[in-house]
């Protein structure tokens, strides 16, 4: 049995990670602090992004405490006495003066049973003052910073209008690591014109950086995005479910087993999704990944030390 799981998985599960750290059920509560995104403000944003905050429009007009309790109160009925991590998810959550960040972050930290924060942001949106504040925050709570990378291929970053290069991303990760702040990185499989080898190279690149966790997404083509316009004008290949499962399983073989898997597929809103439609059945994708790993008899990190 793989050592970093409580769920008979063959990869390092988030549930195992939290249970080992806190010895209790832990849930992330998604929050919208009404931040914006510098990339969208400076142009059209990433080509796959629907104005940065579309998924969170319902909650953005509610204060943070109300948002938190709407979720936590439901979870508490099913899992009494659980711990919570405030997940600042929508947009770029360091794109504001530190005084604003402090007010928002520490409002959540004061709530009962909140044991930490997870802050989603961009590598080009953390100032020196913000790094210093995050270091202070890290000393008093369980802090994770989530960074979008999407791909380690420089030409892909340019194509998707990411707004920063690999050097900027690496510098950010190193600055966070110098302060002992845990880093989780988002990547996207199936970006236009990338090969399976490109996607595997992204995982190897992150191994070398020594990150703490990863979120693996499948590319979603959403209504109203620049990506949809490109797809409608000149359709590019979209991964089938079978291809995605194959790629994820191979990526996991190359991924350091100490890196925690925070997400292994996406779950876009049905009403926004153009393609691929198979993403709608999230748990079906998860089950296929599990079955394929059993079929191949592989585990996370199996190929990490193989010289090619």
C-alpha positions as a Python dict, from the first residue, in 0.01 Angstrom:
ca = {
    (1, 'X'): (0, 0, 0),
    (2, 'X'): (122, 351, -85),
    (3, 'X'): (235, 515, 242),
    (4, 'X'): (86, 863, 190),
    (5, 'X'): (-284, 777, 174),
    (6, 'X'): (-571, 672, 397),
    (7, 'X'): (-802, 606, 103),
    (8, 'X'): (-626, 319, -77),
    (9, 'X'): (-503, 563, -342),
    (10, 'X'): (-171, 530, -521),
    (11, 'X'): (-78, 895, -483),
    (12, 'X'): (-19, 1137, -196),
    (13, 'X'): (-366, 1248, -95),
    (14, 'X'): (-462, 1578, 63),
    (15, 'X'): (-676, 1392, 316),
    (16, 'X'): (-370, 1200, 436),
    (17, 'X'): (-165, 1519, 453),
    (18, 'X'): (-419, 1704, 666),
    (19, 'X'): (-495, 1406, 891),
    (20, 'X'): (-126, 1356, 958),
    (21, 'X'): (-76, 1723, 1044),
    (22, 'X'): (-390, 1795, 1243),
    (23, 'X'): (-522, 1449, 1348),
    (24, 'X'): (-870, 1566, 1256),
    (25, 'X'): (-1092, 1621, 955),
    (26, 'X'): (-990, 1940, 774),
    (27, 'X'): (-1189, 2127, 509),
    (28, 'X'): (-1094, 2416, 283),
    (29, 'X'): (-1363, 2685, 266),
    (30, 'X'): (-1353, 2883, -58),
    (31, 'X'): (-1375, 3262, -19),
    (32, 'X'): (-1406, 3559, -252),
    (33, 'X'): (-1237, 3870, -113),
    (34, 'X'): (-1322, 4081, -419),
    (35, 'X'): (-967, 4110, -543),
    (36, 'X'): (-893, 4161, -910),
    (37, 'X'): (-625, 4022, -1141),
    (38, 'X'): (-331, 4228, -1270),
    (39, 'X'): (-313, 4028, -1590),
    (40, 'X'): (-676, 4095, -1674),
    (41, 'X'): (-639, 4460, -1574),
    (42, 'X'): (-340, 4500, -1807),
    (43, 'X'): (-494, 4329, -2109),
    (44, 'X'): (-720, 4036, -2183),
    (45, 'X'): (-593, 3805, -1913),
    (46, 'X'): (-507, 3439, -1971),
    (47, 'X'): (-688, 3310, -2278),
    (48, 'X'): (-869, 3036, -2082),
    (49, 'X'): (-993, 3265, -1803),
    (50, 'X'): (-1348, 3398, -1787),
    (51, 'X'): (-1284, 3744, -1640),
    (52, 'X'): (-1102, 3598, -1343),
    (53, 'X'): (-1395, 3574, -1101),
    (54, 'X'): (-1690, 3430, -1289),
    (55, 'X'): (-1708, 3117, -1076),
    (56, 'X'): (-1741, 3326, -764),
    (57, 'X'): (-1993, 3594, -866),
    (58, 'X'): (-2255, 3457, -630),
    (59, 'X'): (-2040, 3503, -320),
    (60, 'X'): (-1849, 3820, -400),
    (61, 'X'): (-2120, 4053, -266),
    (62, 'X'): (-2126, 3881, 73),
    (63, 'X'): (-1880, 3959, 348),
    (64, 'X'): (-1611, 3702, 423),
    (65, 'X'): (-1756, 3585, 754),
    (66, 'X'): (-2095, 3521, 593),
    (67, 'X'): (-1930, 3329, 309),
    (68, 'X'): (-1734, 3122, 557),
    (69, 'X'): (-2027, 3023, 777),
    (70, 'X'): (-2253, 2938, 484),
    (71, 'X'): (-2013, 2655, 404),
    (72, 'X'): (-1876, 2568, 748),
    (73, 'X'): (-2219, 2541, 912),
    (74, 'X'): (-2321, 2271, 665),
    (75, 'X'): (-1996, 2079, 711),
    (76, 'X'): (-2021, 2106, 1089),
    (77, 'X'): (-2353, 1922, 1090),
    (78, 'X'): (-2197, 1625, 912),
    (79, 'X'): (-1848, 1636, 1065),
    (80, 'X'): (-1875, 1804, 1408),
    (81, 'X'): (-1558, 1958, 1546),
    (82, 'X'): (-1377, 1974, 1215),
    (83, 'X'): (-1097, 2217, 1140),
    (84, 'X'): (-1109, 2469, 857),
    (85, 'X'): (-867, 2642, 624),
    (86, 'X'): (-980, 2970, 473),
    (87, 'X'): (-918, 2937, 100),
    (88, 'X'): (-886, 3275, -71),
    (89, 'X'): (-955, 3134, -414),
    (90, 'X'): (-1105, 3394, -647),
    (91, 'X'): (-865, 3600, -858),
    (92, 'X'): (-525, 3722, -731),
    (93, 'X'): (-529, 3735, -354),
    (94, 'X'): (-211, 3935, -297),
    (95, 'X'): (-303, 4205, -548),
    (96, 'X'): (-374, 4476, -289),
    (97, 'X'): (-190, 4681, -24),
    (98, 'X'): (-71, 4478, 273),
    (99, 'X'): (-308, 4660, 509),
    (100, 'X'): (-600, 4538, 298),
    (101, 'X'): (-462, 4184, 289),
    (102, 'X'): (-410, 4183, 664),
    (103, 'X'): (-768, 4291, 735),
    (104, 'X'): (-916, 4024, 509),
    (105, 'X'): (-688, 3734, 601),
    (106, 'X'): (-696, 3793, 974),
    (107, 'X'): (-1073, 3830, 979),
    (108, 'X'): (-1091, 3463, 885),
    (109, 'X'): (-811, 3357, 1119),
    (110, 'X'): (-1014, 3486, 1416),
    (111, 'X'): (-1301, 3245, 1347),
    (112, 'X'): (-1341, 2927, 1556),
    (113, 'X'): (-1162, 2613, 1439),
    (114, 'X'): (-977, 2794, 1158),
    (115, 'X'): (-628, 2646, 1158),
    (116, 'X'): (-482, 2806, 848),
    (117, 'X'): (-510, 2994, 522),
    (118, 'X'): (-455, 2901, 160),
    (119, 'X'): (-391, 3202, -62),
    (120, 'X'): (-422, 3174, -440),
    (121, 'X'): (-218, 3428, -634),
    (122, 'X'): (26, 3491, -919),
    (123, 'X'): (405, 3494, -916),
    (124, 'X'): (410, 3851, -1051),
    (125, 'X'): (173, 3988, -786),
    (126, 'X'): (369, 3962, -460),
    (127, 'X'): (562, 4269, -347),
    (128, 'X'): (858, 4270, -107),
    (129, 'X'): (630, 4406, 163),
    (130, 'X'): (381, 4130, 91),
    (131, 'X'): (650, 3859, 113),
    (132, 'X'): (744, 3995, 455),
    (133, 'X'): (382, 3995, 569),
    (134, 'X'): (332, 3639, 445),
    (135, 'X'): (640, 3536, 642),
    (136, 'X'): (486, 3684, 958),
    (137, 'X'): (154, 3518, 882),
    (138, 'X'): (330, 3185, 831),
    (139, 'X'): (474, 3207, 1181),
    (140, 'X'): (132, 3217, 1344),
    (141, 'X'): (-82, 2989, 1128),
    (142, 'X'): (-70, 2705, 875),
    (143, 'X'): (-13, 2897, 552),
    (144, 'X'): (-7, 2777, 193),
    (145, 'X'): (42, 2995, -114),
    (146, 'X'): (-105, 2862, -439),
    (147, 'X'): (57, 2978, -762),
    (148, 'X'): (-71, 2935, -1114),
    (149, 'X'): (194, 2821, -1358),
    (150, 'X'): (-6, 2607, -1605),
    (151, 'X'): (299, 2498, -1808),
    (152, 'X'): (678, 2496, -1783),
    (153, 'X'): (705, 2556, -2158),
    (154, 'X'): (798, 2919, -2220),
    (155, 'X'): (628, 2938, -2560),
    (156, 'X'): (304, 2808, -2407),
    (157, 'X'): (312, 3077, -2139),
    (158, 'X'): (337, 3336, -2413),
    (159, 'X'): (63, 3173, -2619),
    (160, 'X'): (-185, 3166, -2329),
    (161, 'X'): (-98, 3527, -2239),
    (162, 'X'): (13, 3424, -1893),
    (163, 'X'): (174, 3763, -1831),
    (164, 'X'): (496, 3636, -1675),
    (165, 'X'): (781, 3404, -1770),
    (166, 'X'): (939, 3103, -1601),
    (167, 'X'): (1213, 3312, -1443),
    (168, 'X'): (956, 3524, -1261),
    (169, 'X'): (778, 3211, -1140),
    (170, 'X'): (1098, 3044, -1016),
    (171, 'X'): (1203, 3360, -830),
    (172, 'X'): (866, 3374, -656),
    (173, 'X'): (881, 3009, -547),
    (174, 'X'): (1232, 3060, -412),
    (175, 'X'): (1130, 3374, -221),
    (176, 'X'): (845, 3185, -57),
    (177, 'X'): (1067, 2887, 22),
    (178, 'X'): (1326, 3115, 184),
    (179, 'X'): (1050, 3208, 427),
    (180, 'X'): (948, 2844, 482),
    (181, 'X'): (610, 2905, 319),
    (182, 'X'): (445, 2601, 160),
    (183, 'X'): (386, 2630, -216),
    (184, 'X'): (116, 2457, -422),
    (185, 'X'): (131, 2494, -801),
    (186, 'X'): (-151, 2473, -1056),
    (187, 'X'): (-84, 2315, -1395),
    (188, 'X'): (-313, 2254, -1694),
    (189, 'X'): (-301, 1950, -1917),
    (190, 'X'): (-421, 1978, -2275),
    (191, 'X'): (-310, 2334, -2348),
    (192, 'X'): (-315, 2399, -2725),
    (193, 'X'): (-31, 2236, -2920),
    (194, 'X'): (139, 2082, -2616),
    (195, 'X'): (248, 1719, -2637),
    (196, 'X'): (234, 1452, -2370),
    (197, 'X'): (611, 1497, -2333),
    (198, 'X'): (563, 1870, -2268),
    (199, 'X'): (317, 1796, -1988),
    (200, 'X'): (554, 1543, -1830),
    (201, 'X'): (836, 1797, -1848),
    (202, 'X'): (621, 2042, -1648),
    (203, 'X'): (601, 1787, -1366),
    (204, 'X'): (976, 1724, -1378),
    (205, 'X'): (1036, 2099, -1365),
    (206, 'X'): (825, 2125, -1050),
    (207, 'X'): (1008, 1831, -892),
    (208, 'X'): (1332, 2026, -933),
    (209, 'X'): (1177, 2331, -764),
    (210, 'X'): (1087, 2127, -458),
    (211, 'X'): (725, 2239, -433),
    (212, 'X'): (494, 2108, -160),
    (213, 'X'): (175, 2040, -353),
    (214, 'X'): (20, 2037, -698),
    (215, 'X'): (-320, 2086, -860),
    (216, 'X'): (-361, 1916, -1197),
    (217, 'X'): (-637, 2051, -1420),
    (218, 'X'): (-771, 1960, -1762),
    (219, 'X'): (-806, 2253, -2002),
    (220, 'X'): (-1163, 2382, -2003),
    (221, 'X'): (-1289, 2585, -2297),
    (222, 'X'): (-1539, 2824, -2143),
    (223, 'X'): (-1797, 3048, -2306),
    (224, 'X'): (-1685, 3407, -2349),
    (225, 'X'): (-1311, 3345, -2327),
    (226, 'X'): (-1040, 3423, -2580),
    (227, 'X'): (-977, 3050, -2593),
    (228, 'X'): (-1334, 2988, -2709),
    (229, 'X'): (-1286, 3240, -2991),
    (230, 'X'): (-968, 3063, -3099),
    (231, 'X'): (-1134, 2723, -3082),
    (232, 'X'): (-1437, 2829, -3283),
    (233, 'X'): (-1219, 2994, -3549),
    (234, 'X'): (-952, 2725, -3575),
    (235, 'X'): (-1034, 2415, -3368),
    (236, 'X'): (-734, 2257, -3200),
    (237, 'X'): (-707, 1909, -3054),
    (238, 'X'): (-870, 1855, -2715),
    (239, 'X'): (-763, 1561, -2503),
    (240, 'X'): (-1006, 1274, -2475),
    (241, 'X'): (-1079, 1141, -2127),
    (242, 'X'): (-863, 837, -2203),
    (243, 'X'): (-572, 1059, -2312),
    (244, 'X'): (-606, 1276, -2002),
    (245, 'X'): (-609, 973, -1772),
    (246, 'X'): (-302, 831, -1949),
    (247, 'X'): (-112, 1160, -1914),
    (248, 'X'): (-202, 1213, -1548),
    (249, 'X'): (-99, 859, -1457),
    (250, 'X'): (236, 908, -1630),
    (251, 'X'): (285, 1247, -1464),
    (252, 'X'): (222, 1088, -1125),
    (253, 'X'): (487, 827, -1195),
    (254, 'X'): (741, 1107, -1240),
    (255, 'X'): (617, 1321, -951),
    (256, 'X'): (805, 1318, -621),
    (257, 'X'): (589, 1111, -381),
    (258, 'X'): (628, 1376, -110),
    (259, 'X'): (440, 1631, -323),
    (260, 'X'): (76, 1639, -211),
    (261, 'X'): (-195, 1601, -476),
    (262, 'X'): (-447, 1876, -399),
    (263, 'X'): (-647, 1824, -719),
    (264, 'X'): (-625, 1579, -1006),
    (265, 'X'): (-901, 1698, -1240),
    (266, 'X'): (-1124, 2001, -1291),
    (267, 'X'): (-1495, 2063, -1237),
    (268, 'X'): (-1607, 2359, -1448),
    (269, 'X'): (-1960, 2499, -1430),
    (270, 'X'): (-2178, 2309, -1677),
    (271, 'X'): (-2343, 2624, -1809),
    (272, 'X'): (-2006, 2777, -1902),
    (273, 'X'): (-1842, 2470, -2056),
    (274, 'X'): (-1793, 2440, -2431),
    (275, 'X'): (-1554, 2145, -2422),
    (276, 'X'): (-1461, 1881, -2324),
    (277, 'X'): (-1799, 1761, -2204),
    (278, 'X'): (-1649, 1459, -2028),
    (279, 'X'): (-1521, 1696, -1757),
    (280, 'X'): (-1875, 1726, -1624),
    (281, 'X'): (-1843, 1381, -1465),
    (282, 'X'): (-1560, 1461, -1225),
    (283, 'X'): (-1583, 1148, -1012),
    (284, 'X'): (-1585, 933, -1322),
    (285, 'X'): (-1249, 1083, -1420),
    (286, 'X'): (-1111, 1024, -1070),
    (287, 'X'): (-1223, 663, -1079),
    (288, 'X'): (-1064, 609, -1421),
    (289, 'X'): (-731, 743, -1290),
    (290, 'X'): (-748, 506, -993),
    (291, 'X'): (-834, 208, -1215),
    (292, 'X'): (-557, 287, -1463),
    (293, 'X'): (-296, 310, -1187),
    (294, 'X'): (-407, -29, -1057),
    (295, 'X'): (-404, -173, -1409),
    (296, 'X'): (-48, -51, -1465),
    (297, 'X'): (50, -135, -1105),
    (298, 'X'): (208, 208, -1061),
    (299, 'X'): (243, 456, -777),
    (300, 'X'): (335, 822, -749),
    (301, 'X'): (709, 863, -793),
    (302, 'X'): (779, 524, -949),
    (303, 'X'): (987, 676, -1229),
    (304, 'X'): (1143, 958, -1029),
    (305, 'X'): (1487, 804, -1006),
    (306, 'X'): (1496, 629, -1342),
    (307, 'X'): (1768, 769, -1568),
    (308, 'X'): (1646, 812, -1920),
}
